[in-house]
Amino acid sequence: MRKLEKVSVMLRFPKTLLNRIDAYQKEKGFSTRTQTIFHLLNVALEKSNS
């Protein structure tokens, strides 16, 4: 199995966007905000490839 390289990134978000992310997290049942943001980024990237 290939080990994925990981890099730490610090981001600043507008509070209104974080409120939307938090609502999505609660709706979808994600346990952390980071997990939710990671999911949303992956979904957006997959859609942009379609």
PQR file of N, CA, C, O and H, with PARSE charges and radii, in Angstrom:
ATOM      1  N   MET A   1       0.838  -1.178   0.000 -0.4000 1.5000
ATOM      2  CA  MET A   1       0.000   0.000   0.000 -0.0000 2.0000
ATOM      3  C   MET A   1       0.887   1.247   0.000  0.5500 1.7000
ATOM      4  O   MET A   1       1.859   1.324   0.752 -0.5500 1.4000
ATOM      5  N   ARG A   2       0.551   2.205  -0.835 -0.4000 1.5000
ATOM      6  CA  ARG A   2       1.320   3.439  -0.956 -0.0000 2.0000
ATOM      7  C   ARG A   2       0.921   4.434   0.133  0.5500 1.7000
ATOM      8  O   ARG A   2      -0.264   4.668   0.371 -0.5500 1.4000
ATOM      9  H   ARG A   2      -0.238   2.142  -1.446  0.4000 1.0000
ATOM     10  N   LYS A   3       1.920   5.012   0.785 -0.4000 1.5000
ATOM     11  CA  LYS A   3       1.652   5.976   1.841 -0.0000 2.0000
ATOM     12  C   LYS A   3       1.432   7.357   1.232  0.5500 1.7000
ATOM     13  O   LYS A   3       2.243   7.822   0.431 -0.5500 1.4000
ATOM     14  H   LYS A   3       2.883   4.822   0.591  0.4000 1.0000
ATOM     15  N   LEU A   4       0.334   8.013   1.610 -0.4000 1.5000
ATOM     16  CA  LEU A   4       0.022   9.344   1.111 -0.0000 2.0000
ATOM     17  C   LEU A   4       0.805  10.395   1.881  0.5500 1.7000
ATOM     18  O   LEU A   4       0.877  10.360   3.110 -0.5500 1.4000
ATOM     19  H   LEU A   4      -0.325   7.636   2.261  0.4000 1.0000
ATOM     20  N   GLU A   5       1.382  11.316   1.154 -0.4000 1.5000
ATOM     21  CA  GLU A   5       2.064  12.434   1.787 -0.0000 2.0000
ATOM     22  C   GLU A   5       1.006  13.411   2.297  0.5500 1.7000
ATOM     23  O   GLU A   5       0.042  13.712   1.594 -0.5500 1.4000
ATOM     24  H   GLU A   5       1.323  11.344   0.156  0.4000 1.0000
ATOM     25  N   LYS A   6       1.189  13.897   3.504 -0.4000 1.5000
ATOM     26  CA  LYS A   6       0.230  14.835   4.080 -0.0000 2.0000
ATOM     27  C   LYS A   6       0.925  16.153   4.366  0.5500 1.7000
ATOM     28  O   LYS A   6       2.084  16.190   4.780 -0.5500 1.4000
ATOM     29  H   LYS A   6       1.973  13.652   4.075  0.4000 1.0000
ATOM     30  N   VAL A   7       0.202  17.221   4.138 -0.4000 1.5000
ATOM     31  CA  VAL A   7       0.702  18.569   4.376 -0.0000 2.0000
ATOM     32  C   VAL A   7      -0.343  19.308   5.203  0.5500 1.7000
ATOM     33  O   VAL A   7      -1.539  19.204   4.934 -0.5500 1.4000
ATOM     34  H   VAL A   7      -0.739  17.191   3.802  0.4000 1.0000
ATOM     35  N   SER A   8       0.100  20.044   6.193 -0.4000 1.5000
ATOM     36  CA  SER A   8      -0.805  20.822   7.025 -0.0000 2.0000
ATOM     37  C   SER A   8      -1.031  22.189   6.400  0.5500 1.7000
ATOM     38  O   SER A   8      -0.092  22.833   5.933 -0.5500 1.4000
ATOM     39  H   SER A   8       1.072  20.129   6.412  0.4000 1.0000
ATOM     40  N   VAL A   9      -2.307  22.632   6.395 -0.4000 1.5000
ATOM     41  CA  VAL A   9      -2.675  23.917   5.807 -0.0000 2.0000
ATOM     42  C   VAL A   9      -3.560  24.665   6.802  0.5500 1.7000
ATOM     43  O   VAL A   9      -4.516  24.105   7.339 -0.5500 1.4000
ATOM     44  H   VAL A   9      -3.070  22.109   6.774  0.4000 1.0000
ATOM     45  N   MET A  10      -3.238  25.915   7.039 -0.4000 1.5000
ATOM     46  CA  MET A  10      -4.084  26.733   7.899 -0.0000 2.0000
ATOM     47  C   MET A  10      -4.898  27.666   7.001  0.5500 1.7000
ATOM     48  O   MET A  10      -4.348  28.365   6.150 -0.5500 1.4000
ATOM     49  H   MET A  10      -2.461  26.371   6.604  0.4000 1.0000
ATOM     50  N   LEU A  11      -6.201  27.664   7.202 -0.4000 1.5000
ATOM     51  CA  LEU A  11      -7.094  28.485   6.380 -0.0000 2.0000
ATOM     52  C   LEU A  11      -7.933  29.389   7.266  0.5500 1.7000
ATOM     53  O   LEU A  11      -8.251  29.051   8.406 -0.5500 1.4000
ATOM     54  H   LEU A  11      -6.648  27.097   7.893  0.4000 1.0000
ATOM     55  N   ARG A  12      -8.280  30.529   6.726 -0.4000 1.5000
ATOM     56  CA  ARG A  12      -9.203  31.448   7.400 -0.0000 2.0000
ATOM     57  C   ARG A  12     -10.464  31.531   6.555  0.5500 1.7000
ATOM     58  O   ARG A  12     -10.398  31.747   5.344 -0.5500 1.4000
ATOM     59  H   ARG A  12      -8.022  30.804   5.800  0.4000 1.0000
ATOM     60  N   PHE A  13     -11.619  31.357   7.203 -0.4000 1.5000
ATOM     61  CA  PHE A  13     -12.901  31.358   6.508 -0.0000 2.0000
ATOM     62  C   PHE A  13     -13.780  32.476   7.056  0.5500 1.7000
ATOM     63  O   PHE A  13     -13.706  32.792   8.244 -0.5500 1.4000
ATOM     64  H   PHE A  13     -11.673  31.182   8.186  0.4000 1.0000
ATOM     65  N   PRO A  14     -14.601  33.071   6.215 -0.5600 1.5000
ATOM     66  CA  PRO A  14     -15.610  34.003   6.738  0.2800 2.0000
ATOM     67  C   PRO A  14     -16.583  33.241   7.653  0.5500 1.7000
ATOM     68  O   PRO A  14     -16.904  32.082   7.391 -0.5500 1.4000
ATOM     69  N   LYS A  15     -17.039  33.883   8.702 -0.4000 1.5000
ATOM     70  CA  LYS A  15     -17.937  33.244   9.665 -0.0000 2.0000
ATOM     71  C   LYS A  15     -19.203  32.725   8.990  0.5500 1.7000
ATOM     72  O   LYS A  15     -19.718  31.674   9.371 -0.5500 1.4000
ATOM     73  H   LYS A  15     -16.778  34.825   8.915  0.4000 1.0000
ATOM     74  N   THR A  16     -19.707  33.444   7.998 -0.4000 1.5000
ATOM     75  CA  THR A  16     -20.923  32.993   7.313 -0.0000 2.0000
ATOM     76  C   THR A  16     -20.693  31.659   6.600  0.5500 1.7000
ATOM     77  O   THR A  16     -21.583  30.810   6.572 -0.5500 1.4000
ATOM     78  H   THR A  16     -19.288  34.298   7.688  0.4000 1.0000
ATOM     79  N   LEU A  17     -19.513  31.475   6.029 -0.4000 1.5000
ATOM     80  CA  LEU A  17     -19.205  30.208   5.368 -0.0000 2.0000
ATOM     81  C   LEU A  17     -19.065  29.087   6.397  0.5500 1.7000
ATOM     82  O   LEU A  17     -19.539  27.974   6.168 -0.5500 1.4000
ATOM     83  H   LEU A  17     -18.789  32.165   6.051  0.4000 1.0000
ATOM     84  N   LEU A  18     -18.419  29.372   7.522 -0.4000 1.5000
ATOM     85  CA  LEU A  18     -18.299  28.361   8.573 -0.0000 2.0000
ATOM     86  C   LEU A  18     -19.665  27.961   9.128  0.5500 1.7000
ATOM     87  O   LEU A  18     -19.884  26.798   9.468 -0.5500 1.4000
ATOM     88  H   LEU A  18     -18.034  30.276   7.707  0.4000 1.0000
ATOM     89  N   ASN A  19     -20.565  28.906   9.217 -0.4000 1.5000
ATOM     90  CA  ASN A  19     -21.924  28.576   9.666 -0.0000 2.0000
ATOM     91  C   ASN A  19     -22.585  27.592   8.707  0.5500 1.7000
ATOM     92  O   ASN A  19     -23.264  26.660   9.138 -0.5500 1.4000
ATOM     93  H   ASN A  19     -20.387  29.850   8.940  0.4000 1.0000
ATOM     94  N   ARG A  20     -22.386  27.801   7.403 -0.4000 1.5000
ATOM     95  CA  ARG A  20     -22.945  26.877   6.402 -0.0000 2.0000
ATOM     96  C   ARG A  20     -22.282  25.507   6.493  0.5500 1.7000
ATOM     97  O   ARG A  20     -22.953  24.482   6.383 -0.5500 1.4000
ATOM     98  H   ARG A  20     -21.834  28.558   7.053  0.4000 1.0000
ATOM     99  N   ILE A  21     -20.960  25.488   6.695 -0.4000 1.5000
ATOM    100  CA  ILE A  21     -20.229  24.228   6.836 -0.0000 2.0000
ATOM    101  C   ILE A  21     -20.715  23.481   8.074  0.5500 1.7000
ATOM    102  O   ILE A  21     -20.924  22.269   8.027 -0.5500 1.4000
ATOM    103  H   ILE A  21     -20.414  26.321   6.785  0.4000 1.0000
ATOM    104  N   ASP A  22     -20.892  24.195   9.171 -0.4000 1.5000
ATOM    105  CA  ASP A  22     -21.373  23.570  10.412 -0.0000 2.0000
ATOM    106  C   ASP A  22     -22.771  22.990  10.247  0.5500 1.7000
ATOM    107  O   ASP A  22     -23.065  21.913  10.765 -0.5500 1.4000
ATOM    108  H   ASP A  22     -20.721  25.180   9.208  0.4000 1.0000
ATOM    109  N   ALA A  23     -23.631  23.701   9.529 -0.4000 1.5000
ATOM    110  CA  ALA A  23     -24.984  23.193   9.273 -0.0000 2.0000
ATOM    111  C   ALA A  23     -24.932  21.930   8.418  0.5500 1.7000
ATOM    112  O   ALA A  23     -25.658  20.970   8.677 -0.5500 1.4000
ATOM    113  H   ALA A  23     -23.392  24.577   9.109  0.4000 1.0000
ATOM    114  N   TYR A  24     -24.068  21.932   7.393 -0.4000 1.5000
ATOM    115  CA  TYR A  24     -23.893  20.754   6.535 -0.0000 2.0000
ATOM    116  C   TYR A  24     -23.346  19.581   7.353  0.5500 1.7000
ATOM    117  O   TYR A  24     -23.772  18.439   7.183 -0.5500 1.4000
ATOM    118  H   TYR A  24     -23.478  22.711   7.183  0.4000 1.0000
ATOM    119  N   GLN A  25     -22.405  19.878   8.234 -0.4000 1.5000
ATOM    120  CA  GLN A  25     -21.820  18.839   9.096 -0.0000 2.0000
ATOM    121  C   GLN A  25     -22.901  18.171   9.944  0.5500 1.7000
ATOM    122  O   GLN A  25     -22.957  16.944  10.039 -0.5500 1.4000
ATOM    123  H   GLN A  25     -22.059  20.806   8.372  0.4000 1.0000
ATOM    124  N   LYS A  26     -23.742  18.972  10.547 -0.4000 1.5000
ATOM    125  CA  LYS A  26     -24.807  18.439  11.395 -0.0000 2.0000
ATOM    126  C   LYS A  26     -25.806  17.631  10.560  0.5500 1.7000
ATOM    127  O   LYS A  26     -26.234  16.550  10.965 -0.5500 1.4000
ATOM    128  H   LYS A  26     -23.697  19.968  10.470  0.4000 1.0000
ATOM    129  N   GLU A  27     -26.173  18.167   9.389 -0.4000 1.5000
ATOM    130  CA  GLU A  27     -27.143  17.509   8.502 -0.0000 2.0000
ATOM    131  C   GLU A  27     -26.639  16.147   8.022  0.5500 1.7000
ATOM    132  O   GLU A  27     -27.399  15.180   7.977 -0.5500 1.4000
ATOM    133  H   GLU A  27     -25.826  19.045   9.060  0.4000 1.0000
ATOM    134  N   LYS A  28     -25.357  16.077   7.663 -0.4000 1.5000
ATOM    135  CA  LYS A  28     -24.796  14.856   7.088 -0.0000 2.0000
ATOM    136  C   LYS A  28     -24.173  13.924   8.123  0.5500 1.7000
ATOM    137  O   LYS A  28     -23.838  12.783   7.805 -0.5500 1.4000
ATOM    138  H   LYS A  28     -24.740  16.863   7.699  0.4000 1.0000
ATOM    139  N   GLY A  29     -24.014  14.401   9.361 -0.4000 1.5000
ATOM    140  CA  GLY A  29     -23.512  13.534  10.429 -0.0000 2.0000
ATOM    141  C   GLY A  29     -22.001  13.370  10.482  0.5500 1.7000
ATOM    142  O   GLY A  29     -21.511  12.381  11.026 -0.5500 1.4000
ATOM    143  H   GLY A  29     -24.285  15.328   9.619  0.4000 1.0000
ATOM    144  N   PHE A  30     -21.261  14.309   9.934 -0.4000 1.5000
ATOM    145  CA  PHE A  30     -19.804  14.246  10.034 -0.0000 2.0000
ATOM    146  C   PHE A  30     -19.404  14.571  11.465  0.5500 1.7000
ATOM    147  O   PHE A  30     -20.062  15.371  12.130 -0.5500 1.4000
ATOM    148  H   PHE A  30     -21.659  15.113   9.491  0.4000 1.0000
ATOM    149  N   SER A  31     -18.323  13.951  11.943 -0.4000 1.5000
ATOM    150  CA  SER A  31     -17.930  14.145  13.336 -0.0000 2.0000
ATOM    151  C   SER A  31     -17.068  15.384  13.551  0.5500 1.7000
ATOM    152  O   SER A  31     -17.029  15.916  14.661 -0.5500 1.4000
ATOM    153  H   SER A  31     -17.788  13.301  11.403  0.4000 1.0000
ATOM    154  N   THR A  32     -16.376  15.856  12.512 -0.4000 1.5000
ATOM    155  CA  THR A  32     -15.521  17.038  12.678 -0.0000 2.0000
ATOM    156  C   THR A  32     -15.722  18.012  11.526  0.5500 1.7000
ATOM    157  O   THR A  32     -16.164  17.640  10.439 -0.5500 1.4000
ATOM    158  H   THR A  32     -16.408  15.423  11.611  0.4000 1.0000
ATOM    159  N   ARG A  33     -15.390  19.256  11.791 -0.4000 1.5000
ATOM    160  CA  ARG A  33     -15.462  20.284  10.754 -0.0000 2.0000
ATOM    161  C   ARG A  33     -14.444  19.985   9.655  0.5500 1.7000
ATOM    162  O   ARG A  33     -14.735  20.154   8.470 -0.5500 1.4000
ATOM    163  H   ARG A  33     -15.031  19.559  12.674  0.4000 1.0000
ATOM    164  N   THR A  34     -13.252  19.540  10.051 -0.4000 1.5000
ATOM    165  CA  THR A  34     -12.207  19.214   9.073 -0.0000 2.0000
ATOM    166  C   THR A  34     -12.673  18.112   8.129  0.5500 1.7000
ATOM    167  O   THR A  34     -12.475  18.205   6.918 -0.5500 1.4000
ATOM    168  H   THR A  34     -13.016  19.402  11.013  0.4000 1.0000
ATOM    169  N   GLN A  35     -13.284  17.084   8.671 -0.4000 1.5000
ATOM    170  CA  GLN A  35     -13.807  15.990   7.858 -0.0000 2.0000
ATOM    171  C   GLN A  35     -14.859  16.513   6.877  0.5500 1.7000
ATOM    172  O   GLN A  35     -14.906  16.081   5.725 -0.5500 1.4000
ATOM    173  H   GLN A  35     -13.445  17.009   9.655  0.4000 1.0000
ATOM    174  N   THR A  36     -15.693  17.431   7.331 -0.4000 1.5000
ATOM    175  CA  THR A  36     -16.732  18.015   6.489 -0.0000 2.0000
ATOM    176  C   THR A  36     -16.129  18.828   5.353  0.5500 1.7000
ATOM    177  O   THR A  36     -16.556  18.700   4.205 -0.5500 1.4000
ATOM    178  H   THR A  36     -15.655  17.781   8.267  0.4000 1.0000
ATOM    179  N   ILE A  37     -15.142  19.663   5.661 -0.4000 1.5000
ATOM    180  CA  ILE A  37     -14.481  20.480   4.638 -0.0000 2.0000
ATOM    181  C   ILE A  37     -13.784  19.590   3.622  0.5500 1.7000
ATOM    182  O   ILE A  37     -13.857  19.849   2.421 -0.5500 1.4000
ATOM    183  H   ILE A  37     -14.795  19.766   6.593  0.4000 1.0000
ATOM    184  N   PHE A  38     -13.106  18.540   4.087 -0.4000 1.5000
ATOM    185  CA  PHE A  38     -12.431  17.600   3.195 -0.0000 2.0000
ATOM    186  C   PHE A  38     -13.441  16.964   2.239  0.5500 1.7000
ATOM    187  O   PHE A  38     -13.184  16.863   1.039 -0.5500 1.4000
ATOM    188  H   PHE A  38     -13.046  18.330   5.063  0.4000 1.0000
ATOM    189  N   HIS A  39     -14.572  16.542   2.764 -0.4000 1.5000
ATOM    190  CA  HIS A  39     -15.638  15.942   1.944 -0.0000 2.0000
ATOM    191  C   HIS A  39     -16.142  16.937   0.894  0.5500 1.7000
ATOM    192  O   HIS A  39     -16.275  16.592  -0.280 -0.5500 1.4000
ATOM    193  H   HIS A  39     -14.781  16.624   3.738  0.4000 1.0000
ATOM    194  N   LEU A  40     -16.422  18.170   1.324 -0.4000 1.5000
ATOM    195  CA  LEU A  40     -16.942  19.178   0.399 -0.0000 2.0000
ATOM    196  C   LEU A  40     -15.939  19.498  -0.708  0.5500 1.7000
ATOM    197  O   LEU A  40     -16.329  19.682  -1.861 -0.5500 1.4000
ATOM    198  H   LEU A  40     -16.314  18.449   2.278  0.4000 1.0000
ATOM    199  N   LEU A  41     -14.656  19.564  -0.367 -0.4000 1.5000
ATOM    200  CA  LEU A  41     -13.630  19.793  -1.388 -0.0000 2.0000
ATOM    201  C   LEU A  41     -13.593  18.642  -2.391  0.5500 1.7000
ATOM    202  O   LEU A  41     -13.506  18.872  -3.597 -0.5500 1.4000
ATOM    203  H   LEU A  41     -14.340  19.415   0.570  0.4000 1.0000
ATOM    204  N   ASN A  42     -13.659  17.420  -1.901 -0.4000 1.5000
ATOM    205  CA  ASN A  42     -13.644  16.267  -2.803 -0.0000 2.0000
ATOM    206  C   ASN A  42     -14.858  16.252  -3.724  0.5500 1.7000
ATOM    207  O   ASN A  42     -14.725  15.968  -4.914 -0.5500 1.4000
ATOM    208  H   ASN A  42     -13.730  17.234  -0.921  0.4000 1.0000
ATOM    209  N   VAL A  43     -16.032  16.552  -3.192 -0.4000 1.5000
ATOM    210  CA  VAL A  43     -17.248  16.594  -4.006 -0.0000 2.0000
ATOM    211  C   VAL A  43     -17.120  17.661  -5.096  0.5500 1.7000
ATOM    212  O   VAL A  43     -17.441  17.413  -6.259 -0.5500 1.4000
ATOM    213  H   VAL A  43     -16.140  16.783  -2.225  0.4000 1.0000
ATOM    214  N   ALA A  44     -16.651  18.844  -4.711 -0.4000 1.5000
ATOM    215  CA  ALA A  44     -16.495  19.932  -5.698 -0.0000 2.0000
ATOM    216  C   ALA A  44     -15.483  19.564  -6.780  0.5500 1.7000
ATOM    217  O   ALA A  44     -15.712  19.834  -7.959 -0.5500 1.4000
ATOM    218  H   ALA A  44     -16.390  19.045  -3.767  0.4000 1.0000
ATOM    219  N   LEU A  45     -14.375  18.956  -6.391 -0.4000 1.5000
ATOM    220  CA  LEU A  45     -13.366  18.569  -7.371 -0.0000 2.0000
ATOM    221  C   LEU A  45     -13.863  17.486  -8.313  0.5500 1.7000
ATOM    222  O   LEU A  45     -13.568  17.525  -9.508 -0.5500 1.4000
ATOM    223  H   LEU A  45     -14.189  18.737  -5.433  0.4000 1.0000
ATOM    224  N   GLU A  46     -14.615  16.521  -7.795 -0.4000 1.5000
ATOM    225  CA  GLU A  46     -15.189  15.480  -8.647 -0.0000 2.0000
ATOM    226  C   GLU A  46     -16.174  16.076  -9.644  0.5500 1.7000
ATOM    227  O   GLU A  46     -16.192  15.681 -10.810 -0.5500 1.4000
ATOM    228  H   GLU A  46     -14.854  16.490  -6.824  0.4000 1.0000
ATOM    229  N   LYS A  47     -16.991  17.024  -9.195 -0.4000 1.5000
ATOM    230  CA  LYS A  47     -17.961  17.669 -10.093 -0.0000 2.0000
ATOM    231  C   LYS A  47     -17.263  18.497 -11.158  0.5500 1.7000
ATOM    232  O   LYS A  47     -17.730  18.573 -12.294 -0.5500 1.4000
ATOM    233  H   LYS A  47     -16.977  17.344  -8.248  0.4000 1.0000
ATOM    234  N   SER A  48     -16.145  19.118 -10.795 -0.4000 1.5000
ATOM    235  CA  SER A  48     -15.442  19.947 -11.774 -0.0000 2.0000
ATOM    236  C   SER A  48     -14.771  19.100 -12.850  0.5500 1.7000
ATOM    237  O   SER A  48     -14.484  19.599 -13.938 -0.5500 1.4000
ATOM    238  H   SER A  48     -15.766  19.056  -9.872  0.4000 1.0000
ATOM    239  N   ASN A  49     -14.518  17.822 -12.557 -0.4000 1.5000
ATOM    240  CA  ASN A  49     -13.932  16.916 -13.545 -0.0000 2.0000
ATOM    241  C   ASN A  49     -14.990  16.323 -14.478  0.5500 1.7000
ATOM    242  O   ASN A  49     -14.650  15.737 -15.505 -0.5500 1.4000
ATOM    243  H   ASN A  49     -14.752  17.417 -11.673  0.4000 1.0000
ATOM    244  N   SER A  50     -16.242  16.470 -14.132 -0.4000 1.5000
ATOM    245  CA  SER A  50     -17.339  15.907 -14.942 -0.0000 2.0000
ATOM    246  C   SER A  50     -17.754  16.834 -16.050  0.5500 1.7000
ATOM    247  O   SER A  50     -18.659  16.510 -16.819 -0.5500 1.4000
ATOM    248  H   SER A  50     -16.518  16.946 -13.297  0.4000 1.0000
TER
END
